[in-house]
Amino acid sequence: MVVYEVNLRVAPDVFAVYRTWLDGHIAEILALDGFVSATVFADDAPDSDGWQRLVVHYALTDRAALDRYLEHEAPRLRADGATRFGDRFAATRRILLLETVHPKEPIGWRKAE
């Protein structure tokens, strides 16, 4: 699995409109081949300048799916946000590759004696 992380800073005067737009943007991305899910996180406090922070984790089946997205779809989708919101938001991105998962033991689970 691959996680494509998008870190967002959004100006307070456009945050509500941006947040509504983001839901549709995410739906459009999830319709693409290879995208499995998206999780949106909100920072618990705005920056000192009042800008809000959001983080979106897109889970993809593999790196090839992400590479297809970056080559064929990302330029158009990024341009849409830039056209709508200009300098009222900023985005940085990174790619996370799954290494290990450490599940918690289920409640009530006991080893056989």
N, C-alpha and C positions, 0 to 999 in steps of 0.2 A: 504494500500500500504506500501511496505517496500523499502527503498533505501539502497543499499549496496555500500558504498563509498570506493574507492581505491585511496589513495594518493601516488603519484609516484615522486621519484627524479631520474633523468637520467643524466648520465655524458655527457658532450658536444660532446665527440668524437664518441658516439654511438647514439646520440639523433635522427638524421634523420632516421637511420635504425630502431631504436626502435619505432619511431612514425609510420612508415609504418607497422611494425609487429603488433603494437597495434591495428590497424584497423582490421586486420584479426582475431586477438585474440578476439576482441569485437564481431565480426560477429559470431564466433564460440560459444561464450557465449549466444548471443541473439537467437541462434537456439535451445537453451535448453528450456524445458517446464517451464513456469512461468515467464520468463524474458520478459518484455514489451518494454523497451527502454534503451538506454545508452546515456549519455551526457558527453562530454569531455570538461573540462575547462583547460585553460593554465594560469599559473601565468603570470602577465605582466612583470616580471623581473626575471632574473636568480638569484640563490643564490650567495653569495659572492665568492664561489669557482667555479662559472660558471655552476653548475648543473641546469638543467631545472626542473620545477615542473609542474606536470599535476594532475588533479583530475578527476576521472571517477565516475559518479553516474549511477548505474544500478537500474532501477525501476523494481520491481517484484510484482506479484499479491498478494503474502502473505508470511508469515514467513516460512511456510512449503516448499515452492518452494526454498527459500534460504537455508533452512536446507538440502534439497536434494542435492543442488549444492555443499554445503560445504562438505558433506559426500562423495559424489560419483564422482564429477568432479573437484573440486578445487585442490586436490593434483596433478593430472596430468597436469592441465593447469598452475599451479604455477611452476611446475618442468620444463615445456617447456621454460618459461621465464628465469628461473635461469640457465638452460643449455645454452641458446643462449647468455645471457648477463652477467652472473656471478655477480661480484661485481660492475658492471658499472650501476646498478640501485638498488633502494630500494623501498619497498612498505609497507605501513601500511594500515590497513583496519578498518572500523567501520560500524555498522548497525544503520540506522536511521528509526524510526517508525513514520509514519505520525500521527500527533495529530489533527491539524486544518489547514484549508485553508482560507485565507482572500482575496477574489477576489476584485479587484478594480472595482468600478462602471464603466460601459461603458460610453464612451464619448457621451455627448448629452442626457444622461439619466436624467430624471427629475421625481420627485414625482408628482403624480396627485394632483391638487389643489382642 
